[in-house]
Amino acid sequence: MKQNMHEKLREKKKTYLLSLVGVVVVIAIFYFIWSSFLAGNSISTDNAYTGADEAMISPLINAPVRDVKVIDTQHVNKGDILVVLNDEDAKIAFDSAKANLELVKRKIKQLIFNNQTMQNQIDLKISQIKSYDAGLKRAKIALAKANIDERRRRALLKVGGITKDEMTDVDAKLKDSKAAYKQAEADLQTAKMSVTVAKAQKLSDEQLIINKSVENNPQVLQAKASLDQAKINLQRCVVKAPISGVIVQKDVEKGQYVGTSSHLLSIVPSLNVYVNANFKEAKLADVKIGQEVSLYSDLYGSGITYKGVVVGISGATGSALSVIPAQNATGNWIKVVQRLPIRIKLNQEQLKKYPLSLGLSMHVTINLDKVSN
């Protein structure tokens, strides 16, 4: 009786064991078929995170904040007003530059007019030189005559031919003749110097206006550039969004004084979110740019699958780019498998429907057999 029971138990165990072996074999065959013919050649990882090239907004001028138009998490479009700065100083600078441009234009017009009349003035001064030269010659003759008269009268004074009063008059005339000669000589030198200065001034002015109109004059162009800069600074009082996206890290408040080194806020481009997938180095031999990728996020679950494409393979591992790279200076070396970031571009139409934030975890599968067209 007992023997029959043992035989039945043995047969039962044998049946269970064979069934278990059969199930394992079936599972192994199914997995082989699935991995070889259905699943295709692919690699997967859940060490992947969303990223984006965010725009960090800073003012381009120094000014107090008049108004802040956005808040954190707000979506903005390219060109939307983000922050308004106080523009009083910028307006004053603009008005000053505008007035300076008009003043410079008038100065150049006056310079052109003066240069046109300068030659007439030079010709007049040259004619004056001739007149002064003739006057100097007359004064020289008069001085020579006065010297001769003085010598004759002094000889007569010695023999009593004239009185002392008459001699005094002769000396006074000689003195006046000498003074007149010196004055004529000085007038001639002054006239010659005046012509030299006028010619130099004419030549200097011509360097600024020769072959140039008022509008293309260097001084006018410089004043225009200052006005353009003042106009740009006035426009910079209104800070606009350079891209479309979501506001993050808002660090600006109304009344705050900000400068060119201040961080106002950042904008994350929601339609340009990418994924950095960190794969072990041993799996990357067949990864190539252009291969198709399937992804899903914990935010929406595996029911929402994103389509992507490999667009870049990092040139360095994360540890190599760390602040303190790992160094093995001892003999106790243990190999650590490294991970290399693979950048994946996502479909923008899917991102419009199912937007992703920065830093979200992603599950990534790269199809090694399919390359996107």
Residue, then its C-alpha position, 0 to 999 in steps of 0.5 A: m500500500k505504502q509502496n503504491m503511494h510512493e510511486k504515485l507521489r514520484e509520478k506526480k513530482k515527475t509530472y510537475l517537474l516535466s511541466l515546469v521544464g516545459v514552461v521554461v522551455v516555452i518561455a525561452i523559445f518565446y523570448f528568443i522569437w520575440s527578441s530575434f524577430l519581433a523586438g528587433n535590435s535595440i537598447s534601452t535605459d531609464n537613465a535619461y532626462t529632459g533638457a533645453d537650451e534656456a534663454m537667460i534674460s538680462p537687461l542691456i542697460n542699467a535702470p530701475v524696474r518700472d513694471v514686471k509683466v510676467i510670473d513664474t510658469q507663465h507661457v510667453n511668445k517671442g516678442d512679448i513684453l517681460v519687464v519694463l525699465n524706467d526710461e527717463d534717463a534714456k529719454i534725456a540721453f536720446d534728446s541730447a543726442k538728437a540736439n547734438l546732431e542738429l548742432v553738428k550739422r549747423k556747424i558743418k554748414q557754417l564751416i562750408f560757408n566759411n571755407q567758401t568765403m575764406q579765399n576772399q578774405i585771404d585775397l583781401k589780406i594779401s592786398q592789405i599786405k601790399s598796402y602795408d608794404a608801401g606804407l613801410k617804404r614811405a615810413k622808411i623814406a620819411l625816417a631817412k629824411a628826418n635823420i638827415d634833417e636832424r644831423r643838419r640842424r644839430a650842426l647849425l645849433k653848434v654855430g648858433g644858426i638855430t635856436k634850441d626850441e627849433m632843435t627840439d622840434v626836429d628831434a620830436k619829428l625824428k622820434d615820430s618818424k622812427a615810431a611810424y616806421k616801427q608801426a608800419e613794420a609791425d603792421l606788415q608782419t601782422a598782415k603776413m601772419s594773418v594770411t599764413v593763419a588764414k591759409a592754414q585754417k582754410l586747409s584744415d577746414e577743407q580736410l573736414i569738408i572736401n568731397k563730402s556733403v553735410e550728411n556724410n561728414p565724419q562729425v555728422l556721422q559720429a553724431k548720428a551714431s551717438l543718436d542711434q545708440a541712444k535710440i537703441n538704449l531707449q528701446r532696451c528699456v522694454v525687455k522682450a522675450p527672444i523666444s517662446g517658452v515658459i518663464v522660470q527662475k524669475d528674480v526681478e521685482k518692481g522697483q529693483y535697480v538692475g544692471t547688465s550683469s543682473h539676471l531677470l528670469s529665464i525662458v525654457p523653450s517648450l517646443n525645443v525640449y530634448v532628452n539626454a539619455n545616459f547609456k553604458e559604454a558597452k552598449l554604444a558600438d552600434v549607436k549612430i546619429g539619425q537612428e529612431v528612438s521611442l520614449y515615454s515619460d513618468l509624467y504621462g506614463s507608458g501610454i504616451t509614446y514620443k518619437g525621437v531621433v538621435v542627433g548627437i553623441s557626447g564627446a566625453t562621459g559625465s565623470a570626465l566633465s565633473v569638477i573633480p574628475a576621477q583619478n586612480a593614483t593607487g594600485n587598487w584599481i577597480k573598473v567602473v563602467q562609464r555612461l555616455p550621454i546621447r542627445i535625442k531630438l523629440n517630435q515638436e507636434q507631440l510636444k505641443k500636445y504633451p509638453l514636457s518640463l526640464g529635468l523629467s525622467m524618460h524611458v528611452t529605447i533606441n532602434l539600432d536597425k532604423v535610421s530616420n529619413 
